[in-house]
Amino acid sequence: MEINEISGTIVESAYQIHRELGPGLLESVYEIVLADLLRKRGLAVERQMPIPIRFDGKLFDEGFRADLIVEKQVIVEIKSVEQLARVHKKQLLTYLKLAGLPVGLLINFSGEWLKDNIERLVIAGAPDLHASH
């Protein structure tokens, strides 16, 4: 499945969840439900996947945990906050860079309207996550 199809399926699933459950639940609830729905739609989903940090020739396991990684191509960062802040976007861009993945979706389920609370971020020329350095 192409990355745009994967992203589209994630967004459609997020809309379905927002319509059915509404805003204001904990991020962990949206994460569990979204992961389950994506798996039902045939996508491979990893939850709370650790992403190590490479610095100064060393690998540190204490990096971060991606909320969801879908099909080993898209990071989904889930929020349930009054309003997305610029730091959330910067955080996801850093996650993409560290993971070597090209596309991320920042989804805030707490907004009244989901369409104003989804950001798709793309990093051109992302390095291969599985390449040995």
N, C-alpha and C positions, 0 to 999 in steps of 0.2 A: 504494500500500500504506500502511495506517495505521501510525502510529508504534509502537503496541503489537504489531502483527504483525511489524514490522521487529525490534523488541527480542526478541520470541519466537524469531524465526529465528536471531538472533545467539546467544542463549542455547542453543538446541538444537544449533547448530553447535559452540559451545564445549564442550558436553557430549560430542559425538561425538569431537572432537579429544582431549579429556582421556582418554576411554575408550581410544582407539586409540594415542595417543602417551605417555600418562602424564604425571606431574609431573616438574619438574626441568630442562626444556630452557631454552634462552635465550629471552628475550622476543621477539627478532626471529624466531625459528622459529615461535612461536605466531602472531605477527602475519602472517607470509607465508602460513601454512597456513589461518588463519581468513579472510584476505582472499580467497584462492583458493576456499575452500568457499562463501563467501557469494556470490561472483560466479557460481559454478556453480548456485547456487540463485536466480539472477536478480536479485540486488541490485547496485546501483552502489556501488562501494567505492573510496575514495581513501586511499592510504597516505601517512604522514608529511606530511600536509597542513599547510602553514604557516598559522598564525593570527596576524595582526598585533595589536598593542596600540594602542588609541586612548587618548591621554592629553594633556590640556591643548591640545586642538584639533589635535593632530598624530597622524600614523599612523606607527608604528614596525614595520618588517617583522621585526625580531628578537624576535618574540613567542615562540611555542612551536610545536611540531609535534605534531599529533594523531596517535596511532598509526593509528587508522582513523576515517574519517567515512563512515557508511553512509547512502545515499540522501539525503545532504545534510541529515540530520535527527538522527542519533545519533552521538555521539562514543564510541568504544570505547578505553579506556585499558587496556593489557595489562601485567600484572605477572607476574613469576616470582620471588617472594620467599617466605621462610619464613612470614611473616604480614603481612597488610595492616596498615598503620599509619594513624592518623587523618590524617596529612599527605597520604596518597594520595587520600582522599576530598575534602579541602580543595582539593587540586590540580585534581581533575576538576571540582569546582564552579566554580573560577576559570576553567578552560578553557571550560566551558559559557557562563559569563557573557561572556567575551571573544569567543567565537565567535557568540554570539547564538543558540545552539541550546538546545532545551528538555530533552533527555534524554541521559544518559550512562550507560555501563555500565563498571564497574571490575571487571575479571576477573583473578583471581590463579590462574594455572595450576599453581603449585607445591604447593598444598594436596593432601592425600590425597583429600579429597572436594571436588568443585567447588561443590556446593550451598552450602557455607559460605563460599565465596570469590568470590561475585558480588554486587556492589552495584549497584542501579539508582538513579540520582539524577535528580531532576526539578527544573527551575527554572520556576516559573510566570511567565508574562508575559515570556518571553525576547524581546528585541528582534529584529527581522528582520535577519539577517546581510547581506542584499543591499540594505538601505535606505541611501540616501546620506545622510551627515551633514555 
